[in-house]
Amino acid sequence: MNLTNLTQLFYSHFGRTEEDLRLFFSPGRVNMIGEHTDYNDGFVLPCALQYGTYLIIRKNKDNKIKLFSTNKDFHTELSLNEELGKIEKEWVNYPLGIFNEFRKLNVKLPGFDLLFSGDIPDRAGLSSSASIEMVTAYALYVLLNPPEISVIDLIKLSQRAENEFVGVSCGIMDQFAVGLGSKDHALFLNCKTLEYNRIPFIMEGFKLVIANTNKKRGLTDSKYNERVAECQLAVAYINRFFPITKLGEISFMQFFKLQDKIPDELIRKRARHVISENQRVLNAVSSMMKGDLLQFGALMNSSHESLRENYEVTGIELDTLVEEAQKINGVLGARMTGAGFGGCTVNLVKENIIDTFIHQVGEGYHSKTGLTADFYIADVSDGVKEIKSKIENLKS
């Protein structure tokens, strides 16, 4: 990110004042394993990435929120004397939702000029929305110093903003990974209790490679909501014999004894994925703690198989990327990550064959789908933060 150019763009758009500029960064995230478990109060294992959202921000005396992005054409300004409302389907709803949540907490808001610039690959399912939310929330937290608010509160606040202001019924995993990620660690999160541990993710000789299908997703809301409803129906069936409120509350061994109580085979398959995926997360954490990348990769492979066969959220594009990856010697694991029906795969690839991996997988994918995949080499990074060492650059 060229901060000099970004600063000049800020001044060009907003003008110069005596107020200091501040710089914040919030990462994207990739979920290593634990897919479609978060809204079932299960376990997830995401990590933050080096790709993310930069925010240059300063207070203004106009009593307005002024929003600009280098990644989008739309920009706007709104008066704080008026109620903050959603603006159709524009990107500004993510930061506006955060301002709205701070207002609900009776935090006195001055005007702000905000310039966002992100390098998260577009439509890759690496959680650019949570990145924008968390960088805005953290910046306001640092600049306004509201009493008795923690980073965990910012995470919950950001999820509420997306659920209630933006109108997307996401779980809390994305905001959690973005807010509390740590370099060279995955985040083991219990989505029911919000208990978490940072697990060392040592990949000596291996790298994470993210492959983007570049498929236009028409999914996702309808199919996502459909899966949520199917999981709720599975809970209703099981609850006649064993009291639960979410699928994440029972172990795989308990499900093995109870699965015949679900009369609908489709609903049984949905529950089988969620509960077996929960167990795979536990096994993956154990593998990480032992430094057993071979076992971890095998769990990634079996996760994708379950997402394909039991949860049916993959599709030809994701399946092709995974199949092509798994053909290559030196790829320990490959699976879809995110909601599905397009988006990305995450691959654990031996470092010295990455060029071969990109060439062969890309070629095989194109020949079978007619689409061109994009590939990103990912590093496991820290969560949201202020970049203080760059402040002098911004002032100059």
N, C-alpha and C positions, 0 to 999 in steps of 0.2 A: 504494500500500500504506500503510495507516494504522498506523504503527509504534507509536504510543501505545496504540491498541487491542490491537495484537498483543502488546505488552509486558504489558499488564494481563491478557490471556488467559494468557500464560505464567505469570505469578505466581499467577493464579487456579488453574491446573491443577497447577503444581509447587511453589507456595509460594515464600517469600523466604529467601535465604541470604546469606552474606557474599561468595560467589563472584560475580565480574563476569559480566555477560551479554556475549556477542559476537554480531555480526550478519554473516551471509554471504549472498551472492547468486550464483546460477548460472542462466544463460539457457537458454531453449529454442533450437532451431535450425530452419532451413529449408534444404533442399538445393536450390540454384538449378539445378543440372544435374549429371548423372552418377548416374543411377538404376540400381540393381541392378548397379553396377560394383564396389562396395566388397568384397564377398565373392569377387569375381573378381580381386582384386589390381589393380584399375584405378584411375582418377583420379576424384575427386569435387570439387565446388565448393560447399560449404555456407557459411552465415554464421550467426552468433549473433543472437538477437533480443532486444528489450527485455522480452519476456514471460519469466518464469522462476520460480525457486523461492527463497524467502527462508528462511533458517534462523537462528533464535535458539538459542544453545547455551551451556551452562555446565557445569562439572564438578560432580559431586555426591560425597558421601562414603558413599553407600549401596552402592557397587560394583555398580551396576545401569545398564543402558541403558534410559532411559525415552523412549518415542517417542509424539508426538502430532502431529496434523495438523488444520488448519482446513478441509481439503478432503475429508477422509474420516471416517467414523464410527468406524472401528476404531483403537484405541490400545492400547499394551501396555508392559510393562516386563519385562526379562530380567536374570537374575543373571549376572555375569561369572565366577562360580565354576563355571558349567556351560557345556557346548558350545552354540554358537549354531546353531540349526537353522531351516530354512525353515518359515514359518507359512502353510500352504496357499497361496492365491493373493493374499495381502494385500500392500498397498503397502509395508509395513515391511520386506519382503524386500530392497528396494533398499538402504536404509541398513544393514541387518543384514549384507548381503553385503560391504559396505565394511569394517565392523568385523571381519568374519571374515578378510578379506584382510590387514588390519593385524595381526591376531593371527598369521597365517601368517608374517609378516615379523618375528615376535618383538618387536613394539612393545608395551611395557607399557601397558595400557589402564586408566585410571581410569573411574569411573562418569561418565555424562553425562546431562543432561536436554536433549532436543531438541524444538523446536517448528518444524514445517515449515508454510509457507503459500505456495501457488503461484497465479499468474495465467495459466499456460499453458492455453489452451482445452482442455477435456476431450476426449479421444479424437480430437484433431485431427492426430495424427501429427507433432507438433512436438517430440517427444523429451522428454517430462516425466520418463521413467525415467532417462535419462542426466543430466538436470538434477539430480534428487534424488541420484543416485550421486556426481556430481562436487562438489556443494555439501557433502556429507558428507565425502568424501575430502579436499577442500581444507581444511575446518574442522579435521579431525583433524591434517592436515599442519601447519597454522599453530599449533595449540594444543599439539601434542606434539613438534613439531620433530624428527621422526625423521631420523637421519643418512643421507646419501647417497640421498635420495629426491627426484626432480624432478617437475615438473608432468607431463612425459611419462610418468613412472612411475605417477603417479596416474591418468592416462588409461588406461594398460594395465591397471592394477589394477581400475579401474571396469569395463572390458570383461570381465575375468575374473570379476568378481563377478556380472555379468549372465549370462554364459555358464554358469558352474559352480554358483553358488548359486541364482540365480533360475531358470536353466534355459532362457534364450532365446539362440539362436545368432546374436546380432547381430554385425555387423562393427564396426570401430573408429571409423567416421566420426562417429557421434553424440557420443561422449565427446570426440573430438578437437575438434570444432567448439565444443562447450560449454566445453572447457578452455582453448582457445587462440584463440577468436574475438576480433575487434578491431573497434572502432567504424568504420563506413564502409569496411570491407574484407571481401572474401570470402576463404575459406581454400582454397587450392589444395593438395590432399593426394594424394600417391602412397600408396595403401593397402598396397602391397607393401613399400616401403622406409621409410614414415612420414616421408619428406622432405616439407616443406611450405613454402609461401610465402603471405604475406598480399598479396592483390591489391586495389588501390584500386577501390572500387565507387562511382563517382560517378554519382548519378542526378538531376542537375539538371533540375527540372521533372517528374520522375517519382517514383512511389512503388511499393513492393511491397504488393500486397493479397493476403492469403491468404483463400481461400474454402473453407469446410468443408462437405462433402457432408451431414454428419449422418446418414450411412448406418451402420447397425449392421454392424460387420465380423465375419463369421464366418470370414474368410479363414483367418486370415492364415497361421497356422503351417503348415498343410498345403500351401497353394499356394506359400508361400515355400520350404519344403523341397523341393517338387516342382521349382521353378525352379533351385535349387541343384544338384539331382541332374541336371537336363537340361544345365546348364553343364558339370558334371563329365563327362557322356557326350560332349559336344562336344570337350572336351579329349582324351578317350581316342581319338576318331576322328582328330583332328589330330595327336596324338602319334605315330601310326603313320608319319607322313611328315615331321614337324617337331617337335623336342623342346620341349614346354612342360609346365608344371604347372598354370597358370591361364590363362584367356582374356585377361587383361590384359597378358600378355607379348608379344602379337603386334600389329602395326600393322594398320590397315585395308587397306593395300595388300598386305600379306602374306596377310591373310585372303581378299582378292579372288582371289588365286592358289590358295588352299588350300580354298576353300569347297566345291568339288565333291567333295572327299575325304570330306565328311560325307554319307552316303547318305540319312539321314533328313531330310526337308524341315523338319519341326517343330524338330528339334535345330539345323538350319542357321539357322533364323530366330532361335532364342534366341541363338546365337553372334553372328549379324549385329547384333542389338540391342546386346549388350554391347560389341562391338568398335567399332561405329559411334558408340556413346555415348561411349566413351573418346575418340575423335577429336573429338566435339563439345565435350567438356570442354576439350581443348587449344585448339580454335578459340574457345571462349567466353573463355578466359583472354586470348587475343590480342585479342579484341574489347574486353574490359574495359581492357586496357592502352592501347588506342587511344581509349578513350572512345566506342566505336561501339555505342550502345545498340540501334540498329536491327538490326544484325547479331546482337547478343546475343539480342534478342527472337526473331529468325528461328530461331536455334538452339534456343531453348526450344520453339517450335512443332514443329520437326522431331523433337525429343526425345519429345514427347508422341505424335506420329504413330508413332514406332518402338515406344514402350511399348504402344501400342494394337495395331499390326499385327504386330509381330515377337515382342514379349514377352508380349502378351495379359494385362496386369495392370490394365487400366483399368476397364472396365465402364460401364454406361449413365450412372451418376451423374457420375463424373469426366469422361466424354466430353461430357456435356451442359454441364457447367460450362465446359469449355474451348471448346466450340463457341459457346456464348452469348458468352463473353468475346471470342473472335476476330472476332465480328461488329461490334464497337464500334470506331469510329475513335478512335485514341488509346491503344489497347491494343497494345503492341509484341510481347508474347509471353505465352503461357499454357500451362501444363503441369501434369500431376499431379506431386506430390512425395511421397516416402515409399514404403512397400511396395506401395500400390495397393489395388484392390478396395474403394474407399471412402477416407476420409481427406480430404486437401486438395489444392487446386490452388494454385499460386503464379503471380501475374500482375504484369506490369510495365505500370503504368497511368499515363497522364498525370495530373498532380496535379489539374488543374482540372476533370477529368471523373469524379472518384472517386464522387461521389454518384450521377451518372447510371449509372456502371458497376454499382454495388451494386444500384440499383433494377432496371435492365434484366436483368442476369444473374440476380438473385434471382427476378424475375418469370418469366423464361423457364424457369429451372430448376424452379420450383414447378409450372408448367403442364405440364411434360413428365414429371416424376417424382413429383409429389405431396409432395415433401419441401421443407423450408425450409432454405436454406443460411444459415450465419453468415459474416460477413466481418470481417476484422481488418486494420487498416493497420499494417504492420510497419516498424520501424526496425532498421537493422543496428547491433548493439550489441557491447559488450566481453564477454569470457569470464568465468569464475568469479572472484570477488574477495571480499575482506572490505570491508564498508562501515564504515570507521572513523569517518567524520564524524558518524555517527548514534549512536555509543556513549553520548554524554552523554544523549541522549533516552531511551535504554534504561535508564540508571541512575536517571533521575529518577522 
